[in-house]
Each structure stands twice: as structure tokens, then as C-alpha cells.
Amino acid sequence: DGLKPSIMKLVAEPIAEPLTYILNLFFQQGVVPSELKKAHVIPIHKGIDPTQFSNFRPISLLPVFSKMFERLLYNRLFCF
């Protein structure tokens, strides 16, 4: 989504109500948009020789809204 968590913290208060509405719709409908399920996978160099594929490990960058939804879902399931 291209959003940085630091930006989300700055605008958290003004977008809290509409974001809550949207996330509640996901719960009510039981559907999560496919864009929130996609991760951007990038290789991170971990070894000495950057020409060897085995010297890299993948990391997945998830959309900020996806992380927020997952945290909300976690809290609802485990605080119930």
C-alpha cells in the first residue's frame, strides 16, 4: 500500500472512525480484500558472497492496513 506506519500514527485520530467502520465491515461480511492479502517479498543479503542465492533470505512486507486488521482480529479472538 506504500504507507509507512509512522504516517499512520500521525493520522490515527482523524481516520480512526472511518477505519473502524471499514474493518468492522470485513468482520461482518467475512471477506478481506485480496490486496490486503498480498505481500511484497524482497531478498535480504545474509552471507558473504552476494552472487550465491543461498546467501539471501526472503522477507515479506505486508500492507499497513493488513497488519492493523490482523491485530484487531487477534485481539477479538484472544480477548473474548
Distance bins in CASP14 RR format, pairs under 12 A and 6 or more apart:
PFRMAT RR
TARGET T0000
AUTHOR 0000-0000-0000
RMODE 2
METHOD distances of the structure
MODEL  1
1 7 0 0 0 0 0 1 0 0 0 0 0
1 8 0 0 0 0 1 0 0 0 0 0 0
1 33 0 0 0 0 0 1 0 0 0 0 0
1 35 1 0 0 1 0 0 0 0 0 0 0
1 36 0 0 0 0 1 0 0 0 0 0 0
1 38 0 0 0 0 1 0 0 0 0 0 0
1 39 0 0 0 0 0 1 0 0 0 0 0
1 40 0 0 0 0 1 0 0 0 0 0 0
1 61 0 0 0 0 1 0 0 0 0 0 0
1 62 0 0 0 0 1 0 0 0 0 0 0
1 63 1 1 0 0 0 0 0 0 0 0 0
1 64 1 0 1 0 0 0 0 0 0 0 0
1 65 1 0 0 1 0 0 0 0 0 0 0
1 66 0 0 0 0 1 0 0 0 0 0 0
1 67 0 0 0 0 0 1 0 0 0 0 0
1 68 0 0 0 0 0 1 0 0 0 0 0
1 69 0 0 0 0 0 1 0 0 0 0 0
2 8 0 0 0 0 0 1 0 0 0 0 0
2 35 0 0 0 0 0 1 0 0 0 0 0
2 40 0 0 0 0 1 0 0 0 0 0 0
2 61 0 0 0 0 1 0 0 0 0 0 0
2 62 0 0 0 0 0 1 0 0 0 0 0
2 63 1 0 0 1 0 0 0 0 0 0 0
2 64 1 0 0 1 0 0 0 0 0 0 0
2 65 0 0 0 0 0 1 0 0 0 0 0
2 66 0 0 0 0 0 1 0 0 0 0 0
3 9 0 0 0 0 0 1 0 0 0 0 0
3 10 0 0 0 0 0 1 0 0 0 0 0
3 11 0 0 0 0 1 0 0 0 0 0 0
3 12 0 0 0 0 0 1 0 0 0 0 0
3 15 0 0 0 0 0 1 0 0 0 0 0
3 19 0 0 0 0 0 1 0 0 0 0 0
3 61 0 0 0 0 0 1 0 0 0 0 0
3 62 0 0 0 0 0 1 0 0 0 0 0
3 63 1 0 0 1 0 0 0 0 0 0 0
3 64 1 0 1 0 0 0 0 0 0 0 0
3 65 1 0 0 1 0 0 0 0 0 0 0
3 66 0 0 0 0 0 1 0 0 0 0 0
3 67 0 0 0 0 0 1 0 0 0 0 0
3 68 0 0 0 0 0 1 0 0 0 0 0
4 10 0 0 0 0 1 0 0 0 0 0 0
4 11 0 0 0 0 0 1 0 0 0 0 0
4 61 0 0 0 0 0 1 0 0 0 0 0
4 63 0 0 0 0 0 1 0 0 0 0 0
4 64 1 0 0 1 0 0 0 0 0 0 0
4 67 0 0 0 0 0 1 0 0 0 0 0
5 11 0 0 0 0 0 1 0 0 0 0 0
5 12 0 0 0 0 0 1 0 0 0 0 0
5 61 0 0 0 0 0 1 0 0 0 0 0
5 62 0 0 0 0 0 1 0 0 0 0 0
5 63 0 0 0 0 0 1 0 0 0 0 0
5 64 1 0 1 0 0 0 0 0 0 0 0
5 65 0 0 0 0 0 1 0 0 0 0 0
5 66 0 0 0 0 0 1 0 0 0 0 0
5 67 1 0 0 1 0 0 0 0 0 0 0
5 68 0 0 0 0 1 0 0 0 0 0 0
5 71 0 0 0 0 0 1 0 0 0 0 0
6 12 0 0 0 0 0 1 0 0 0 0 0
6 64 0 0 0 0 0 1 0 0 0 0 0
7 15 0 0 0 0 0 1 0 0 0 0 0
7 64 0 0 0 0 1 0 0 0 0 0 0
8 14 0 0 0 0 0 1 0 0 0 0 0
8 15 0 0 0 0 1 0 0 0 0 0 0
8 16 0 0 0 0 0 1 0 0 0 0 0
8 19 0 0 0 0 1 0 0 0 0 0 0
8 63 0 0 0 0 0 1 0 0 0 0 0
8 64 1 0 1 0 0 0 0 0 0 0 0
8 65 0 0 0 0 1 0 0 0 0 0 0
8 67 0 0 0 0 1 0 0 0 0 0 0
8 68 1 0 0 1 0 0 0 0 0 0 0
9 15 0 0 0 0 0 1 0 0 0 0 0
9 16 0 0 0 0 0 1 0 0 0 0 0
9 64 0 0 0 0 0 1 0 0 0 0 0
9 68 0 0 0 0 0 1 0 0 0 0 0
11 18 0 0 0 0 0 1 0 0 0 0 0
11 19 0 0 0 0 1 0 0 0 0 0 0
11 64 0 0 0 0 0 1 0 0 0 0 0
12 18 0 0 0 0 0 1 0 0 0 0 0
12 19 0 0 0 0 1 0 0 0 0 0 0
12 20 0 0 0 0 0 1 0 0 0 0 0
12 64 0 0 0 0 0 1 0 0 0 0 0
12 68 0 0 0 0 1 0 0 0 0 0 0
13 19 0 0 0 0 0 1 0 0 0 0 0
13 20 0 0 0 0 0 1 0 0 0 0 0
15 21 0 0 0 0 0 1 0 0 0 0 0
15 22 0 0 0 0 1 0 0 0 0 0 0
15 23 0 0 0 0 0 1 0 0 0 0 0
15 64 0 0 0 0 0 1 0 0 0 0 0
15 65 0 0 0 0 0 1 0 0 0 0 0
15 68 0 0 0 0 0 1 0 0 0 0 0
16 22 0 0 0 0 0 1 0 0 0 0 0
16 23 0 0 0 0 0 1 0 0 0 0 0
16 68 0 0 0 0 0 1 0 0 0 0 0
17 23 0 0 0 0 0 1 0 0 0 0 0
17 24 0 0 0 0 0 1 0 0 0 0 0
18 24 0 0 0 0 0 1 0 0 0 0 0
18 25 0 0 0 0 0 1 0 0 0 0 0
18 65 0 0 0 0 0 1 0 0 0 0 0
19 25 0 0 0 0 0 1 0 0 0 0 0
19 26 0 0 0 0 0 1 0 0 0 0 0
19 64 0 0 0 0 0 1 0 0 0 0 0
19 65 1 0 0 1 0 0 0 0 0 0 0
19 68 1 0 0 1 0 0 0 0 0 0 0
19 69 0 0 0 0 1 0 0 0 0 0 0
19 72 0 0 0 0 1 0 0 0 0 0 0
20 26 0 0 0 0 0 1 0 0 0 0 0
20 27 0 0 0 0 0 1 0 0 0 0 0
20 68 0 0 0 0 0 1 0 0 0 0 0
20 69 0 0 0 0 0 1 0 0 0 0 0
20 72 0 0 0 0 1 0 0 0 0 0 0
21 27 0 0 0 0 0 1 0 0 0 0 0
21 28 0 0 0 0 0 1 0 0 0 0 0
22 28 0 0 0 0 0 1 0 0 0 0 0
22 29 0 0 0 0 0 1 0 0 0 0 0
22 31 0 0 0 0 0 1 0 0 0 0 0
22 32 0 0 0 0 0 1 0 0 0 0 0
22 33 0 0 0 0 1 0 0 0 0 0 0
22 36 0 0 0 0 0 1 0 0 0 0 0
22 65 0 0 0 0 1 0 0 0 0 0 0
22 68 0 0 0 0 0 1 0 0 0 0 0
22 69 0 0 0 0 1 0 0 0 0 0 0
22 72 0 0 0 0 0 1 0 0 0 0 0
23 29 0 0 0 0 0 1 0 0 0 0 0
23 30 0 0 0 0 0 1 0 0 0 0 0
23 32 0 0 0 0 1 0 0 0 0 0 0
23 33 0 0 0 0 0 1 0 0 0 0 0
23 36 0 0 0 0 0 1 0 0 0 0 0
23 65 0 0 0 0 1 0 0 0 0 0 0
23 66 0 0 0 0 0 1 0 0 0 0 0
23 67 0 0 0 0 0 1 0 0 0 0 0
23 68 1 0 0 1 0 0 0 0 0 0 0
23 69 1 0 1 0 0 0 0 0 0 0 0
23 70 0 0 0 0 0 1 0 0 0 0 0
23 71 0 0 0 0 0 1 0 0 0 0 0
23 72 1 0 1 0 0 0 0 0 0 0 0
23 73 0 0 0 0 1 0 0 0 0 0 0
23 75 0 0 0 0 0 1 0 0 0 0 0
23 76 0 0 0 0 0 1 0 0 0 0 0
24 30 0 0 0 0 0 1 0 0 0 0 0
24 69 0 0 0 0 0 1 0 0 0 0 0
24 72 0 0 0 0 1 0 0 0 0 0 0
24 73 0 0 0 0 0 1 0 0 0 0 0
24 76 0 0 0 0 0 1 0 0 0 0 0
25 31 0 0 0 0 1 0 0 0 0 0 0
25 32 0 0 0 0 0 1 0 0 0 0 0
25 33 0 0 0 0 0 1 0 0 0 0 0
25 69 0 0 0 0 0 1 0 0 0 0 0
26 32 1 0 1 0 0 0 0 0 0 0 0
26 33 1 0 0 1 0 0 0 0 0 0 0
26 36 0 0 0 0 1 0 0 0 0 0 0
26 37 0 0 0 0 0 1 0 0 0 0 0
26 65 0 0 0 0 1 0 0 0 0 0 0
26 66 0 0 0 0 0 1 0 0 0 0 0
26 68 0 0 0 0 0 1 0 0 0 0 0
26 69 1 0 0 1 0 0 0 0 0 0 0
26 70 0 0 0 0 0 1 0 0 0 0 0
26 72 0 0 0 0 1 0 0 0 0 0 0
26 73 0 0 0 0 1 0 0 0 0 0 0
26 76 0 0 0 0 0 1 0 0 0 0 0
27 69 0 0 0 0 1 0 0 0 0 0 0
27 72 0 0 0 0 1 0 0 0 0 0 0
27 73 1 0 0 1 0 0 0 0 0 0 0
27 75 0 0 0 0 0 1 0 0 0 0 0
27 76 1 0 0 1 0 0 0 0 0 0 0
27 77 0 0 0 0 0 1 0 0 0 0 0
30 69 0 0 0 0 0 1 0 0 0 0 0
30 73 0 0 0 0 0 1 0 0 0 0 0
31 37 0 0 0 0 0 1 0 0 0 0 0
31 69 0 0 0 0 0 1 0 0 0 0 0
32 38 0 0 0 0 0 1 0 0 0 0 0
32 63 0 0 0 0 0 1 0 0 0 0 0
32 65 0 0 0 0 1 0 0 0 0 0 0
32 66 0 0 0 0 1 0 0 0 0 0 0
32 68 0 0 0 0 0 1 0 0 0 0 0
32 69 1 0 0 1 0 0 0 0 0 0 0
32 70 0 0 0 0 1 0 0 0 0 0 0
32 72 0 0 0 0 0 1 0 0 0 0 0
32 73 0 0 0 0 1 0 0 0 0 0 0
33 63 0 0 0 0 1 0 0 0 0 0 0
33 65 0 0 0 0 1 0 0 0 0 0 0
33 66 0 0 0 0 1 0 0 0 0 0 0
33 69 0 0 0 0 1 0 0 0 0 0 0
34 63 0 0 0 0 0 1 0 0 0 0 0
34 66 0 0 0 0 0 1 0 0 0 0 0
35 62 0 0 0 0 0 1 0 0 0 0 0
35 63 1 0 0 1 0 0 0 0 0 0 0
35 64 0 0 0 0 0 1 0 0 0 0 0
35 65 0 0 0 0 1 0 0 0 0 0 0
35 66 0 0 0 0 1 0 0 0 0 0 0
35 69 0 0 0 0 0 1 0 0 0 0 0
36 62 0 0 0 0 1 0 0 0 0 0 0
36 63 1 0 1 0 0 0 0 0 0 0 0
36 64 0 0 0 0 1 0 0 0 0 0 0
36 65 1 0 1 0 0 0 0 0 0 0 0
36 66 1 0 1 0 0 0 0 0 0 0 0
36 67 0 0 0 0 1 0 0 0 0 0 0
36 68 0 0 0 0 1 0 0 0 0 0 0
36 69 1 0 0 1 0 0 0 0 0 0 0
36 70 0 0 0 0 1 0 0 0 0 0 0
36 73 0 0 0 0 0 1 0 0 0 0 0
37 60 0 0 0 0 0 1 0 0 0 0 0
37 62 0 0 0 0 1 0 0 0 0 0 0
37 63 0 0 0 0 1 0 0 0 0 0 0
37 65 0 0 0 0 0 1 0 0 0 0 0
37 66 1 0 0 1 0 0 0 0 0 0 0
37 69 0 0 0 0 0 1 0 0 0 0 0
37 70 0 0 0 0 0 1 0 0 0 0 0
38 60 0 0 0 0 1 0 0 0 0 0 0
38 61 0 0 0 0 0 1 0 0 0 0 0
38 62 0 0 0 0 1 0 0 0 0 0 0
38 63 1 0 0 1 0 0 0 0 0 0 0
38 65 0 0 0 0 0 1 0 0 0 0 0
38 66 0 0 0 0 1 0 0 0 0 0 0
39 58 0 0 0 0 1 0 0 0 0 0 0
39 59 0 0 0 0 1 0 0 0 0 0 0
39 60 1 1 0 0 0 0 0 0 0 0 0
39 61 1 0 0 1 0 0 0 0 0 0 0
39 62 1 0 1 0 0 0 0 0 0 0 0
39 63 0 0 0 0 1 0 0 0 0 0 0
39 66 0 0 0 0 1 0 0 0 0 0 0
39 67 0 0 0 0 0 1 0 0 0 0 0
39 70 0 0 0 0 0 1 0 0 0 0 0
40 58 0 0 0 0 0 1 0 0 0 0 0
40 59 0 0 0 0 1 0 0 0 0 0 0
40 60 1 0 0 1 0 0 0 0 0 0 0
40 61 1 0 1 0 0 0 0 0 0 0 0
40 62 0 0 0 0 1 0 0 0 0 0 0
40 63 0 0 0 0 1 0 0 0 0 0 0
40 66 0 0 0 0 0 1 0 0 0 0 0
41 56 0 0 0 0 0 1 0 0 0 0 0
41 57 0 0 0 0 0 1 0 0 0 0 0
41 58 1 0 1 0 0 0 0 0 0 0 0
41 59 1 0 0 1 0 0 0 0 0 0 0
41 60 1 0 1 0 0 0 0 0 0 0 0
41 61 1 0 0 1 0 0 0 0 0 0 0
41 62 0 0 0 0 0 1 0 0 0 0 0
42 56 0 0 0 0 1 0 0 0 0 0 0
42 57 0 0 0 0 0 1 0 0 0 0 0
42 58 1 0 0 1 0 0 0 0 0 0 0
42 59 1 0 0 1 0 0 0 0 0 0 0
42 60 0 0 0 0 1 0 0 0 0 0 0
42 61 1 0 0 1 0 0 0 0 0 0 0
43 50 0 0 0 0 1 0 0 0 0 0 0
43 52 0 0 0 0 0 1 0 0 0 0 0
43 53 0 0 0 0 1 0 0 0 0 0 0
43 54 0 0 0 0 0 1 0 0 0 0 0
43 55 0 0 0 0 1 0 0 0 0 0 0
43 56 1 0 1 0 0 0 0 0 0 0 0
43 57 1 0 0 1 0 0 0 0 0 0 0
43 58 1 0 1 0 0 0 0 0 0 0 0
43 59 0 0 0 0 1 0 0 0 0 0 0
43 60 0 0 0 0 0 1 0 0 0 0 0
43 61 0 0 0 0 0 1 0 0 0 0 0
44 50 0 0 0 0 0 1 0 0 0 0 0
44 55 0 0 0 0 1 0 0 0 0 0 0
44 56 1 0 0 1 0 0 0 0 0 0 0
44 57 1 0 1 0 0 0 0 0 0 0 0
44 58 1 0 0 1 0 0 0 0 0 0 0
44 59 1 0 1 0 0 0 0 0 0 0 0
44 60 0 0 0 0 0 1 0 0 0 0 0
44 61 0 0 0 0 0 1 0 0 0 0 0
45 51 0 0 0 0 0 1 0 0 0 0 0
45 52 0 0 0 0 1 0 0 0 0 0 0
45 53 0 0 0 0 0 1 0 0 0 0 0
45 54 0 0 0 0 0 1 0 0 0 0 0
45 55 1 0 0 1 0 0 0 0 0 0 0
45 56 1 0 1 0 0 0 0 0 0 0 0
45 57 0 0 0 0 1 0 0 0 0 0 0
45 58 0 0 0 0 0 1 0 0 0 0 0
45 59 0 0 0 0 0 1 0 0 0 0 0
46 52 0 0 0 0 0 1 0 0 0 0 0
46 53 0 0 0 0 0 1 0 0 0 0 0
46 54 0 0 0 0 1 0 0 0 0 0 0
46 55 1 0 1 0 0 0 0 0 0 0 0
46 56 1 0 0 1 0 0 0 0 0 0 0
46 57 1 0 1 0 0 0 0 0 0 0 0
46 58 0 0 0 0 0 1 0 0 0 0 0
46 59 0 0 0 0 0 1 0 0 0 0 0
47 53 0 0 0 0 0 1 0 0 0 0 0
47 54 0 0 0 0 1 0 0 0 0 0 0
47 55 1 1 0 0 0 0 0 0 0 0 0
47 56 1 0 0 1 0 0 0 0 0 0 0
47 57 0 0 0 0 1 0 0 0 0 0 0
48 54 0 0 0 0 0 1 0 0 0 0 0
48 55 1 0 0 1 0 0 0 0 0 0 0
48 56 0 0 0 0 0 1 0 0 0 0 0
49 55 1 0 1 0 0 0 0 0 0 0 0
49 56 0 0 0 0 0 1 0 0 0 0 0
50 56 1 0 0 1 0 0 0 0 0 0 0
60 66 0 0 0 0 0 1 0 0 0 0 0
60 67 0 0 0 0 0 1 0 0 0 0 0
61 67 0 0 0 0 0 1 0 0 0 0 0
62 68 0 0 0 0 0 1 0 0 0 0 0
62 69 0 0 0 0 1 0 0 0 0 0 0
62 70 0 0 0 0 1 0 0 0 0 0 0
62 71 0 0 0 0 0 1 0 0 0 0 0
63 69 0 0 0 0 1 0 0 0 0 0 0
63 70 0 0 0 0 0 1 0 0 0 0 0
64 70 0 0 0 0 0 1 0 0 0 0 0
64 71 0 0 0 0 0 1 0 0 0 0 0
65 71 0 0 0 0 0 1 0 0 0 0 0
65 72 0 0 0 0 0 1 0 0 0 0 0
66 72 0 0 0 0 0 1 0 0 0 0 0
66 73 0 0 0 0 0 1 0 0 0 0 0
67 73 0 0 0 0 0 1 0 0 0 0 0
67 74 0 0 0 0 0 1 0 0 0 0 0
68 74 0 0 0 0 0 1 0 0 0 0 0
68 75 0 0 0 0 0 1 0 0 0 0 0
69 75 0 0 0 0 0 1 0 0 0 0 0
69 76 0 0 0 0 0 1 0 0 0 0 0
70 76 0 0 0 0 0 1 0 0 0 0 0
70 77 0 0 0 0 0 1 0 0 0 0 0
71 77 0 0 0 0 0 1 0 0 0 0 0
71 78 0 0 0 0 0 1 0 0 0 0 0
71 79 0 0 0 0 0 1 0 0 0 0 0
72 78 0 0 0 0 0 1 0 0 0 0 0
72 79 0 0 0 0 0 1 0 0 0 0 0
73 79 0 0 0 0 0 1 0 0 0 0 0
73 80 0 0 0 0 0 1 0 0 0 0 0
74 80 0 0 0 0 0 1 0 0 0 0 0
END
